[in-house]
Amino acid sequence: MPELPEVEVTRRSFADRIAGARVLGVQVGKPLRWPLGCAPEALIGQNVGSVTRRGKYLLLHLDRGLLLLHLGMSGSLQFAPALAPRGVHDHFELQTSRGTLRLHDPRRFGAVVHAESLADPRALKLLGGLGVEPLEVGFDPVMFHQALQQRRASVKQVLLAGDIVVGVGNIYASEALFMAGLRPTLRADRISRPRAVRLHGAIVAVLQRALALGGSTLRDFSSAEGQTGYFQLDAMVYGREGQACRVCATPIRAIRQGQRSTFFCPQCQRS
């Protein structure tokens, strides 16, 4: 699943190029996770403003309202002056005066939803429960520790929930916990303030590193320019079950938590 770095890489790859474009046409394919929420032709003639991000959602601001785009499990966006003819997995296309924005999603867990504003119930339903952005100043280490103290679940599961800090998905939660030296099964409310501060710094560092490397391409992720990511080649634990830890040479272990694979080093992450 594309996580925060992949979504942000995607945003940066087309936001400046589509800003100021006029919508000339809209093509809708097979139904996605949620309905569009407006007649496609209602978007025609509107101008595109900024493209922002909230968690794993891209927000395409228009003259009237905005489009919330989610890449789901396997989605990706393309933006170019001319694209190949639509294929069976191309489910939404916004044709503009500066190029065509297309959502490609083989599994159709992605979404494109129109909302009148950020106060629209449709936007609030998708964005209202999201935690703070980990790469913005609102992500405070002391408040992070206080929030962890209210949770009895494992720290890995708390990070994935996204209501304390948003966008720390499966890959980057495993990597941040390794960097912080914390076992992923540790209960969140048992994490001391110094260890929470260490985890806070690790989350920021891992996400910044992932952005610098263009995100992770495990299967078919690419930016709107068709560029793949390379963070997976830099990973310390994720996807490395049975391989030697890059720090202590202990074999990396994998366990299941909430139907997701968690990777960790039993030696480096003893606490």
Salt bridges, closest charged atoms under 4 A:
GLU8 OE2 - ARG11 NH2 2.89
GLU8 OE2 - ARG12 NE 2.83
GLU8 OE1 - ARG53 NE 2.90
ASP90 OD2 - ARG102 NH1 3.59
ASP90 OD1 - HIS104 ND1 2.79
GLU93 OE2 - ARG102 NE 2.62
ASP120 OD2 - ARG122 NH2 3.24
GLU133 OE1 - ARG53 NH1 2.82
GLU133 OE2 - ARG54 NH1 3.01
ASP163 OD2 - ARG151 NH2 3.04
ASP189 OD2 - ARG187 NH2 2.95
ASP234 OD2 - ARG209 NE 3.05
